[in-house]
Amino acid sequence: MTKDEKIKFIVNLCDNLKISLINNVDIMPEDWDEMELRQYLEYKAKKLNPFKMTRTRMWNYKDYVEKYKM
């Protein structure tokens, strides 16, 4: 992917996550605070990635993220 393609993908993915979260605000319990909202955000973000990387690809990914402190 080019840099522009990566940016477009990230923006679209984040917009979809944001819309999904905001659309459910009305049905969220009143007593939810930052902890529950963060947990819910993590849950919804995980659902946006239906694909599993191969073990080797995941290792390479984790090594790169750790190496460059991303």
mmCIF file as gemmi writes it, N, C-alpha and C atoms, coordinates in Angstrom:
data_model
loop_
_atom_site.group_PDB
_atom_site.id
_atom_site.type_symbol
_atom_site.label_atom_id
_atom_site.label_alt_id
_atom_site.label_comp_id
_atom_site.label_asym_id
_atom_site.label_entity_id
_atom_site.label_seq_id
_atom_site.pdbx_PDB_ins_code
_atom_site.Cartn_x
_atom_site.Cartn_y
_atom_site.Cartn_z
_atom_site.occupancy
_atom_site.B_iso_or_equiv
_atom_site.pdbx_formal_charge
_atom_site.auth_seq_id
_atom_site.auth_asym_id
_atom_site.pdbx_PDB_model_num
ATOM 1 N N . MET Axp A 1 ? 0.839 -1.196 0 1 0 ? 1 A 1
ATOM 2 C CA . MET Axp A 1 ? 0 0 0 1 0 ? 1 A 1
ATOM 3 C C . MET Axp A 1 ? 0.875 1.247 0 1 0 ? 1 A 1
ATOM 4 N N . THR Axp A 2 ? 0.426 2.224 -0.712 1 0 ? 2 A 1
ATOM 5 C CA . THR Axp A 2 ? 1.133 3.502 -0.694 1 0 ? 2 A 1
ATOM 6 C C . THR Axp A 2 ? 0.787 4.243 0.605 1 0 ? 2 A 1
ATOM 7 N N . LYS Axp A 3 ? 1.535 5.294 0.875 1 0 ? 3 A 1
ATOM 8 C CA . LYS Axp A 3 ? 1.268 6.107 2.06 1 0 ? 3 A 1
ATOM 9 C C . LYS Axp A 3 ? -0.153 6.664 2.025 1 0 ? 3 A 1
ATOM 10 N N . ASP Axp A 4 ? -0.577 7.168 0.882 1 0 ? 4 A 1
ATOM 11 C CA . ASP Axp A 4 ? -1.93 7.726 0.744 1 0 ? 4 A 1
ATOM 12 C C . ASP Axp A 4 ? -3.004 6.657 0.943 1 0 ? 4 A 1
ATOM 13 N N . GLU Axp A 5 ? -2.766 5.468 0.425 1 0 ? 5 A 1
ATOM 14 C CA . GLU Axp A 5 ? -3.716 4.366 0.607 1 0 ? 5 A 1
ATOM 15 C C . GLU Axp A 5 ? -3.833 3.972 2.08 1 0 ? 5 A 1
ATOM 16 N N . LYS Axp A 6 ? -2.699 3.965 2.777 1 0 ? 6 A 1
ATOM 17 C CA . LYS Axp A 6 ? -2.705 3.651 4.21 1 0 ? 6 A 1
ATOM 18 C C . LYS Axp A 6 ? -3.504 4.693 4.984 1 0 ? 6 A 1
ATOM 19 N N . ILE Axp A 7 ? -3.276 5.949 4.667 1 0 ? 7 A 1
ATOM 20 C CA . ILE Axp A 7 ? -3.995 7.036 5.348 1 0 ? 7 A 1
ATOM 21 C C . ILE Axp A 7 ? -5.494 6.923 5.091 1 0 ? 7 A 1
ATOM 22 N N . LYS Axp A 8 ? -5.868 6.691 3.838 1 0 ? 8 A 1
ATOM 23 C CA . LYS Axp A 8 ? -7.288 6.559 3.5 1 0 ? 8 A 1
ATOM 24 C C . LYS Axp A 8 ? -7.915 5.374 4.236 1 0 ? 8 A 1
ATOM 25 N N . PHE Axp A 9 ? -7.221 4.253 4.275 1 0 ? 9 A 1
ATOM 26 C CA . PHE Axp A 9 ? -7.723 3.071 4.974 1 0 ? 9 A 1
ATOM 27 C C . PHE Axp A 9 ? -7.92 3.351 6.462 1 0 ? 9 A 1
ATOM 28 N N . ILE Axp A 10 ? -6.925 3.973 7.098 1 0 ? 10 A 1
ATOM 29 C CA . ILE Axp A 10 ? -7.001 4.281 8.531 1 0 ? 10 A 1
ATOM 30 C C . ILE Axp A 10 ? -8.149 5.237 8.82 1 0 ? 10 A 1
ATOM 31 N N . VAL Axp A 11 ? -8.3 6.269 8.014 1 0 ? 11 A 1
ATOM 32 C CA . VAL Axp A 11 ? -9.381 7.24 8.201 1 0 ? 11 A 1
ATOM 33 C C . VAL Axp A 11 ? -10.736 6.554 8.067 1 0 ? 11 A 1
ATOM 34 N N . ASN Axp A 12 ? -10.91 5.736 7.034 1 0 ? 12 A 1
ATOM 35 C CA . ASN Axp A 12 ? -12.178 5.034 6.833 1 0 ? 12 A 1
ATOM 36 C C . ASN Axp A 12 ? -12.48 4.072 7.974 1 0 ? 12 A 1
ATOM 37 N N . LEU Axp A 13 ? -11.476 3.329 8.41 1 0 ? 13 A 1
ATOM 38 C CA . LEU Axp A 13 ? -11.662 2.375 9.505 1 0 ? 13 A 1
ATOM 39 C C . LEU Axp A 13 ? -12.04 3.095 10.804 1 0 ? 13 A 1
ATOM 40 N N . CYS Axp A 14 ? -11.343 4.176 11.105 1 0 ? 14 A 1
ATOM 41 C CA . CYS Axp A 14 ? -11.645 4.942 12.317 1 0 ? 14 A 1
ATOM 42 C C . CYS Axp A 14 ? -13.014 5.609 12.237 1 0 ? 14 A 1
ATOM 43 N N . ASP Axp A 15 ? -13.377 6.104 11.07 1 0 ? 15 A 1
ATOM 44 C CA . ASP Axp A 15 ? -14.706 6.694 10.893 1 0 ? 15 A 1
ATOM 45 C C . ASP Axp A 15 ? -15.801 5.652 11.125 1 0 ? 15 A 1
ATOM 46 N N . ASN Axp A 16 ? -15.606 4.449 10.589 1 0 ? 16 A 1
ATOM 47 C CA . ASN Axp A 16 ? -16.588 3.381 10.794 1 0 ? 16 A 1
ATOM 48 C C . ASN Axp A 16 ? -16.715 3.01 12.27 1 0 ? 16 A 1
ATOM 49 N N . LEU Axp A 17 ? -15.577 2.946 12.963 1 0 ? 17 A 1
ATOM 50 C CA . LEU Axp A 17 ? -15.595 2.639 14.388 1 0 ? 17 A 1
ATOM 51 C C . LEU Axp A 17 ? -16.312 3.747 15.157 1 0 ? 17 A 1
ATOM 52 N N . LYS Axp A 18 ? -15.997 4.982 14.847 1 0 ? 18 A 1
ATOM 53 C CA . LYS Axp A 18 ? -16.613 6.126 15.518 1 0 ? 18 A 1
ATOM 54 C C . LYS Axp A 18 ? -18.132 6.131 15.314 1 0 ? 18 A 1
ATOM 55 N N . ILE Axp A 19 ? -18.561 5.922 14.095 1 0 ? 19 A 1
ATOM 56 C CA . ILE Axp A 19 ? -19.997 5.906 13.796 1 0 ? 19 A 1
ATOM 57 C C . ILE Axp A 19 ? -20.694 4.773 14.539 1 0 ? 19 A 1
ATOM 58 N N . SER Axp A 20 ? -20.074 3.613 14.56 1 0 ? 20 A 1
ATOM 59 C CA . SER Axp A 20 ? -20.649 2.462 15.247 1 0 ? 20 A 1
ATOM 60 C C . SER Axp A 20 ? -20.811 2.733 16.747 1 0 ? 20 A 1
ATOM 61 N N . LEU Axp A 21 ? -19.814 3.343 17.347 1 0 ? 21 A 1
ATOM 62 C CA . LEU Axp A 21 ? -19.871 3.657 18.785 1 0 ? 21 A 1
ATOM 63 C C . LEU Axp A 21 ? -20.932 4.72 19.069 1 0 ? 21 A 1
ATOM 64 N N . ILE Axp A 22 ? -20.922 5.776 18.293 1 0 ? 22 A 1
ATOM 65 C CA . ILE Axp A 22 ? -21.864 6.876 18.517 1 0 ? 22 A 1
ATOM 66 C C . ILE Axp A 22 ? -23.306 6.43 18.306 1 0 ? 22 A 1
ATOM 67 N N . ASN Axp A 23 ? -23.534 5.542 17.341 1 0 ? 23 A 1
ATOM 68 C CA . ASN Axp A 23 ? -24.886 5.049 17.086 1 0 ? 23 A 1
ATOM 69 C C . ASN Axp A 23 ? -25.463 4.257 18.264 1 0 ? 23 A 1
ATOM 70 N N . ASN Axp A 24 ? -24.605 3.766 19.14 1 0 ? 24 A 1
ATOM 71 C CA . ASN Axp A 24 ? -25.069 2.97 20.274 1 0 ? 24 A 1
ATOM 72 C C . ASN Axp A 24 ? -25.092 3.725 21.599 1 0 ? 24 A 1
ATOM 73 N N . VAL Axp A 25 ? -24.762 5.002 21.584 1 0 ? 25 A 1
ATOM 74 C CA . VAL Axp A 25 ? -24.733 5.786 22.82 1 0 ? 25 A 1
ATOM 75 C C . VAL Axp A 25 ? -26.095 5.782 23.519 1 0 ? 25 A 1
ATOM 76 N N . ASP Axp A 26 ? -27.173 5.872 22.75 1 0 ? 26 A 1
ATOM 77 C CA . ASP Axp A 26 ? -28.515 5.929 23.35 1 0 ? 26 A 1
ATOM 78 C C . ASP Axp A 26 ? -28.896 4.671 24.123 1 0 ? 26 A 1
ATOM 79 N N . ILE Axp A 27 ? -28.303 3.54 23.779 1 0 ? 27 A 1
ATOM 80 C CA . ILE Axp A 27 ? -28.666 2.301 24.483 1 0 ? 27 A 1
ATOM 81 C C . ILE Axp A 27 ? -27.626 1.875 25.528 1 0 ? 27 A 1
ATOM 82 N N . MET Axp A 28 ? -26.596 2.693 25.699 1 0 ? 28 A 1
ATOM 83 C CA . MET Axp A 28 ? -25.587 2.401 26.725 1 0 ? 28 A 1
ATOM 84 C C . MET Axp A 28 ? -26.138 2.758 28.101 1 0 ? 28 A 1
ATOM 85 N N . PRO Axp A 29 ? -25.795 1.962 29.106 1 0 ? 29 A 1
ATOM 86 C CA . PRO Axp A 29 ? -26.232 2.282 30.469 1 0 ? 29 A 1
ATOM 87 C C . PRO Axp A 29 ? -25.701 3.644 30.92 1 0 ? 29 A 1
ATOM 88 N N . GLU Axp A 30 ? -26.513 4.348 31.697 1 0 ? 30 A 1
ATOM 89 C CA . GLU Axp A 30 ? -26.124 5.675 32.201 1 0 ? 30 A 1
ATOM 90 C C . GLU Axp A 30 ? -24.859 5.626 33.056 1 0 ? 30 A 1
ATOM 91 N N . ASP Axp A 31 ? -24.651 4.523 33.764 1 0 ? 31 A 1
ATOM 92 C CA . ASP Axp A 31 ? -23.531 4.462 34.705 1 0 ? 31 A 1
ATOM 93 C C . ASP Axp A 31 ? -22.205 4.065 34.058 1 0 ? 31 A 1
ATOM 94 N N . TRP Axp A 32 ? -22.189 3.855 32.741 1 0 ? 32 A 1
ATOM 95 C CA . TRP Axp A 32 ? -20.918 3.579 32.086 1 0 ? 32 A 1
ATOM 96 C C . TRP Axp A 32 ? -20.053 4.828 32.128 1 0 ? 32 A 1
ATOM 97 N N . ASP Axp A 33 ? -18.788 4.636 32.506 1 0 ? 33 A 1
ATOM 98 C CA . ASP Axp A 33 ? -17.841 5.743 32.482 1 0 ? 33 A 1
ATOM 99 C C . ASP Axp A 33 ? -16.689 5.379 31.543 1 0 ? 33 A 1
ATOM 100 N N . GLU Axp A 34 ? -15.547 6.003 31.727 1 0 ? 34 A 1
ATOM 101 C CA . GLU Axp A 34 ? -14.426 5.798 30.823 1 0 ? 34 A 1
ATOM 102 C C . GLU Axp A 34 ? -13.986 4.34 30.726 1 0 ? 34 A 1
ATOM 103 N N . MET Axp A 35 ? -14.039 3.621 31.828 1 0 ? 35 A 1
ATOM 104 C CA . MET Axp A 35 ? -13.588 2.222 31.828 1 0 ? 35 A 1
ATOM 105 C C . MET Axp A 35 ? -14.441 1.372 30.891 1 0 ? 35 A 1
ATOM 106 N N . GLU Axp A 36 ? -15.753 1.458 31.026 1 0 ? 36 A 1
ATOM 107 C CA . GLU Axp A 36 ? -16.648 0.672 30.178 1 0 ? 36 A 1
ATOM 108 C C . GLU Axp A 36 ? -16.575 1.125 28.718 1 0 ? 36 A 1
ATOM 109 N N . LEU Axp A 37 ? -16.46 2.433 28.528 1 0 ? 37 A 1
ATOM 110 C CA . LEU Axp A 37 ? -16.383 2.944 27.154 1 0 ? 37 A 1
ATOM 111 C C . LEU Axp A 37 ? -15.096 2.495 26.463 1 0 ? 37 A 1
ATOM 112 N N . ARG Axp A 38 ? -14.003 2.487 27.201 1 0 ? 38 A 1
ATOM 113 C CA . ARG Axp A 38 ? -12.739 1.992 26.626 1 0 ? 38 A 1
ATOM 114 C C . ARG Axp A 38 ? -12.838 0.501 26.293 1 0 ? 38 A 1
ATOM 115 N N . GLN Axp A 39 ? -13.451 -0.245 27.193 1 0 ? 39 A 1
ATOM 116 C CA . GLN Axp A 39 ? -13.62 -1.676 26.962 1 0 ? 39 A 1
ATOM 117 C C . GLN Axp A 39 ? -14.501 -1.92 25.744 1 0 ? 39 A 1
ATOM 118 N N . TYR Axp A 40 ? -15.584 -1.143 25.628 1 0 ? 40 A 1
ATOM 119 C CA . TYR Axp A 40 ? -16.502 -1.263 24.493 1 0 ? 40 A 1
ATOM 120 C C . TYR Axp A 40 ? -15.809 -0.88 23.19 1 0 ? 40 A 1
ATOM 121 N N . LEU Axp A 41 ? -14.996 0.176 23.234 1 0 ? 41 A 1
ATOM 122 C CA . LEU Axp A 41 ? -14.247 0.598 22.055 1 0 ? 41 A 1
ATOM 123 C C . LEU Axp A 41 ? -13.298 -0.521 21.609 1 0 ? 41 A 1
ATOM 124 N N . GLU Axp A 42 ? -12.621 -1.134 22.567 1 0 ? 42 A 1
ATOM 125 C CA . GLU Axp A 42 ? -11.712 -2.234 22.232 1 0 ? 42 A 1
ATOM 126 C C . GLU Axp A 42 ? -12.479 -3.401 21.606 1 0 ? 42 A 1
ATOM 127 N N . TYR Axp A 43 ? -13.632 -3.736 22.178 1 0 ? 43 A 1
ATOM 128 C CA . TYR Axp A 43 ? -14.469 -4.823 21.677 1 0 ? 43 A 1
ATOM 129 C C . TYR Axp A 43 ? -14.904 -4.553 20.233 1 0 ? 43 A 1
ATOM 130 N N . LYS Axp A 44 ? -15.387 -3.334 19.975 1 0 ? 44 A 1
ATOM 131 C CA . LYS Axp A 44 ? -15.849 -2.989 18.63 1 0 ? 44 A 1
ATOM 132 C C . LYS Axp A 44 ? -14.674 -2.95 17.636 1 0 ? 44 A 1
ATOM 133 N N . ALA Axp A 45 ? -13.519 -2.47 18.086 1 0 ? 45 A 1
ATOM 134 C CA . ALA Axp A 45 ? -12.351 -2.416 17.205 1 0 ? 45 A 1
ATOM 135 C C . ALA Axp A 45 ? -11.907 -3.822 16.818 1 0 ? 45 A 1
ATOM 136 N N . LYS Axp A 46 ? -11.943 -4.744 17.753 1 0 ? 46 A 1
ATOM 137 C CA . LYS Axp A 46 ? -11.559 -6.127 17.455 1 0 ? 46 A 1
ATOM 138 C C . LYS Axp A 46 ? -12.498 -6.746 16.42 1 0 ? 46 A 1
ATOM 139 N N . LYS Axp A 47 ? -13.771 -6.374 16.461 1 0 ? 47 A 1
ATOM 140 C CA . LYS Axp A 47 ? -14.735 -6.918 15.501 1 0 ? 47 A 1
ATOM 141 C C . LYS Axp A 47 ? -14.501 -6.386 14.09 1 0 ? 47 A 1
ATOM 142 N N . LEU Axp A 48 ? -13.765 -5.292 13.965 1 0 ? 48 A 1
ATOM 143 C CA . LEU Axp A 48 ? -13.462 -4.735 12.65 1 0 ? 48 A 1
ATOM 144 C C . LEU Axp A 48 ? -12.356 -5.508 11.94 1 0 ? 48 A 1
ATOM 145 N N . ASN Axp A 49 ? -11.698 -6.408 12.642 1 0 ? 49 A 1
ATOM 146 C CA . ASN Axp A 49 ? -10.609 -7.188 12.052 1 0 ? 49 A 1
ATOM 147 C C . ASN Axp A 49 ? -10.978 -8.668 12.028 1 0 ? 49 A 1
ATOM 148 N N . PRO Axp A 50 ? -11.724 -9.091 11.006 1 0 ? 50 A 1
ATOM 149 C CA . PRO Axp A 50 ? -12.156 -10.484 10.956 1 0 ? 50 A 1
ATOM 150 C C . PRO Axp A 50 ? -11.069 -11.445 10.473 1 0 ? 50 A 1
ATOM 151 N N . PHE Axp A 51 ? -9.931 -10.912 10.061 1 0 ? 51 A 1
ATOM 152 C CA . PHE Axp A 51 ? -8.877 -11.747 9.504 1 0 ? 51 A 1
ATOM 153 C C . PHE Axp A 51 ? -7.825 -12.073 10.552 1 0 ? 51 A 1
ATOM 154 N N . LYS Axp A 52 ? -7.271 -13.256 10.452 1 0 ? 52 A 1
ATOM 155 C CA . LYS Axp A 52 ? -6.174 -13.649 11.331 1 0 ? 52 A 1
ATOM 156 C C . LYS Axp A 52 ? -4.902 -13.693 10.505 1 0 ? 52 A 1
ATOM 157 N N . MET Axp A 53 ? -3.838 -13.13 11.062 1 0 ? 53 A 1
ATOM 158 C CA . MET Axp A 53 ? -2.541 -13.192 10.394 1 0 ? 53 A 1
ATOM 159 C C . MET Axp A 53 ? -1.949 -14.577 10.619 1 0 ? 53 A 1
ATOM 160 N N . THR Axp A 54 ? -1.091 -14.975 9.706 1 0 ? 54 A 1
ATOM 161 C CA . THR Axp A 54 ? -0.338 -16.203 9.941 1 0 ? 54 A 1
ATOM 162 C C . THR Axp A 54 ? 0.599 -15.946 11.124 1 0 ? 54 A 1
ATOM 163 N N . ARG Axp A 55 ? 1.056 -17.006 11.739 1 0 ? 55 A 1
ATOM 164 C CA . ARG Axp A 55 ? 1.944 -16.877 12.895 1 0 ? 55 A 1
ATOM 165 C C . ARG Axp A 55 ? 3.201 -16.079 12.536 1 0 ? 55 A 1
ATOM 166 N N . THR Axp A 56 ? 3.784 -16.39 11.389 1 0 ? 56 A 1
ATOM 167 C CA . THR Axp A 56 ? 5.005 -15.701 10.962 1 0 ? 56 A 1
ATOM 168 C C . THR Axp A 56 ? 4.737 -14.217 10.715 1 0 ? 56 A 1
ATOM 169 N N . ARG Axp A 57 ? 3.636 -13.929 10.054 1 0 ? 57 A 1
ATOM 170 C CA . ARG Axp A 57 ? 3.306 -12.53 9.772 1 0 ? 57 A 1
ATOM 171 C C . ARG Axp A 57 ? 3.055 -11.766 11.066 1 0 ? 57 A 1
ATOM 172 N N . MET Axp A 58 ? 2.406 -12.402 12.039 1 0 ? 58 A 1
ATOM 173 C CA . MET Axp A 58 ? 2.158 -11.759 13.342 1 0 ? 58 A 1
ATOM 174 C C . MET Axp A 58 ? 3.465 -11.501 14.069 1 0 ? 58 A 1
ATOM 175 N N . TRP Axp A 59 ? 4.38 -12.45 14.054 1 0 ? 59 A 1
ATOM 176 C CA . TRP Axp A 59 ? 5.685 -12.246 14.692 1 0 ? 59 A 1
ATOM 177 C C . TRP Axp A 59 ? 6.412 -11.068 14.056 1 0 ? 59 A 1
ATOM 178 N N . ASN Axp A 60 ? 6.418 -11.035 12.727 1 0 ? 60 A 1
ATOM 179 C CA . ASN Axp A 60 ? 7.084 -9.929 12.03 1 0 ? 60 A 1
ATOM 180 C C . ASN Axp A 60 ? 6.439 -8.591 12.387 1 0 ? 60 A 1
ATOM 181 N N . TYR Axp A 61 ? 5.123 -8.578 12.435 1 0 ? 61 A 1
ATOM 182 C CA . TYR Axp A 61 ? 4.38 -7.366 12.801 1 0 ? 61 A 1
ATOM 183 C C . TYR Axp A 61 ? 4.753 -6.917 14.217 1 0 ? 61 A 1
ATOM 184 N N . LYS Axp A 62 ? 4.7 -7.831 15.173 1 0 ? 62 A 1
ATOM 185 C CA . LYS Axp A 62 ? 5.007 -7.486 16.567 1 0 ? 62 A 1
ATOM 186 C C . LYS Axp A 62 ? 6.45 -7.028 16.72 1 0 ? 62 A 1
ATOM 187 N N . ASP Axp A 63 ? 7.364 -7.681 16.035 1 0 ? 63 A 1
ATOM 188 C CA . ASP Axp A 63 ? 8.771 -7.271 16.084 1 0 ? 63 A 1
ATOM 189 C C . ASP Axp A 63 ? 8.948 -5.85 15.567 1 0 ? 63 A 1
ATOM 190 N N . TYR Axp A 64 ? 8.281 -5.523 14.466 1 0 ? 64 A 1
ATOM 191 C CA . TYR Axp A 64 ? 8.394 -4.186 13.892 1 0 ? 64 A 1
ATOM 192 C C . TYR Axp A 64 ? 7.807 -3.129 14.809 1 0 ? 64 A 1
ATOM 193 N N . VAL Axp A 65 ? 6.624 -3.4 15.355 1 0 ? 65 A 1
ATOM 194 C CA . VAL Axp A 65 ? 5.971 -2.446 16.258 1 0 ? 65 A 1
ATOM 195 C C . VAL Axp A 65 ? 6.851 -2.194 17.487 1 0 ? 65 A 1
ATOM 196 N N . GLU Axp A 66 ? 7.423 -3.261 18.021 1 0 ? 66 A 1
ATOM 197 C CA . GLU Axp A 66 ? 8.292 -3.123 19.204 1 0 ? 66 A 1
ATOM 198 C C . GLU Axp A 66 ? 9.587 -2.387 18.846 1 0 ? 66 A 1
ATOM 199 N N . LYS Axp A 67 ? 10.171 -2.74 17.72 1 0 ? 67 A 1
ATOM 200 C CA . LYS Axp A 67 ? 11.436 -2.123 17.303 1 0 ? 67 A 1
ATOM 201 C C . LYS Axp A 67 ? 11.318 -0.621 17.129 1 0 ? 67 A 1
ATOM 202 N N . TYR Axp A 68 ? 10.2 -0.176 16.537 1 0 ? 68 A 1
ATOM 203 C CA . TYR Axp A 68 ? 10.013 1.245 16.253 1 0 ? 68 A 1
ATOM 204 C C . TYR Axp A 68 ? 9.12 1.955 17.271 1 0 ? 68 A 1
ATOM 205 N N . LYS Axp A 69 ? 8.834 1.264 18.369 1 0 ? 69 A 1
ATOM 206 C CA . LYS Axp A 69 ? 8.06 1.858 19.489 1 0 ? 69 A 1
ATOM 207 C C . LYS Axp A 69 ? 6.764 2.498 19 1 0 ? 69 A 1
ATOM 208 N N . MET Axp A 70 ? 6.047 1.772 18.16 1 0 ? 70 A 1
ATOM 209 C CA . MET Axp A 70 ? 4.811 2.311 17.576 1 0 ? 70 A 1
ATOM 210 C C . MET Axp A 70 ? 3.668 2.216 18.558 1 0 ? 70 A 1
